[in-house]
Amino acid sequence: MSLQSRFILTKIPNQASKPISRLSLFSNHFPPSRAMASSTQIPKTMKGILVEKTGGTEVLQYKIDLPVPEPKEGEVLVKNDFIGINYIDTYFRTGLYPSQKPEILGKEAAGTVVHSHHTTSPSFQPGERVVWMGGSGYAEYTAAPAAKTIKIPDSISSPDACAALLQGLTALTLTEEAHKVQKGDWLLVLAASGGVGGWLCQILKAKGAHTIAMVGSDAKVSVAKESGAEVVLVEGKDNVLEKVKESTGGAGVTAVFDGVGKDTFERSLECLARKGTLASFGNASGAVAPFLISKLSAKNAKLVRPTLFNYIFTREEYEHYANRLFAMMAEDRFNTRIHETYPLKDVARAHNDLEGRKTMGKLLMTP
């Protein structure tokens, strides 16, 4: 199933005799019949955040009468208790990443199973605590893809599971697939006090690597150190290339994990050691401009531009990394570091905080 939202506005012939509202068009995607094998009473409408056009936070519309989706084959209906906010959500809101509108943003949530389609595999039972990845998360209910839904272990709380899933899996797969981190490696992590950056610092420490962390202000230095960074540099204050060489005996770092993008790309290449890897996985400052691939030959450097979903494409890959992340959270006592849990209606404030670099850690919402 596509991870793009199912909330697509379709064109229909003009019907002059009967005006059709935007909501009725939207509702056409949700059949009225429900053969629900569940003891839970499912309402017909729900609260959610609807985006009908690209733009700033003003396009995030809080609605209280959106239709509750009916799970199709391969889907499970989840009542969301905690909803994750990720920087990628702002890309779909602004149009940096194209997506069909209207849509409900949101790539992950944790909640309780209400019902699943009778042919869905893997199967889930009503009342089970789960966390999922997919689309349309900014709502009370989501028809989540069963293939990307997983039960939450008893040892992990629902907010921690939600806070960990997308960002924790991003960090874990980066250290396993984009660059296979070895004990003793020196790595550079940008935006280290943010969501993915904080997970990277903790995972790298657990793997026995040495981390140089970049943060945006002096106030964020302690956060990066608490997450496991050995050296912390402040953007705009420290000479990054000089400090990297000093920390690595002049060699440079084995890999750079760069989620910032345009503003830091060239510098990240300069910080690499010979045969090093630049994993450019985000566009917080904008998309990286086209560049000459011959630049990589100066150090026999490797450049990767990964996305999480291609690392967890199959059910087996997803279960492998999700269960490994949960185990590491329990064994290594990782700090999920939840910055704030916002009411759903305050989604615009949450996006403003995230884009304004006012946050340290994960942003969650409750319906």
Secondary structure, DSSP 8 states (H G I E B T S, - for coil): --SS-S---------TTS---HHHHHHTTS-S------SS---SEEEEEEB-S-SSGGG-EEEEEEE-----TTEEEEEEEEEEE-HHHHHHHHTSS---SSB---SEEEEEEEEE-TT-SS---TT-EEEEESS--SBSEEEEEGGGEEE--TTS-HHHHHHHHHHHHHHHHIIIIIS---TT-EEEESSTTSHHHHHHHHHHHHTT-EEEEEESSGGGHHHHHHTT-SEEEETTTS-HHHHHHHHTTTS-EEEEEE-S-TTTHHHHHHHEEEEEEEEE---TT-------GGGGGGTT-EEE---HHHHS-SHHHHHHHHHHHHHHHHHTT----EEEEEEGGGHHHHHHHHHTT---SEEEEE-
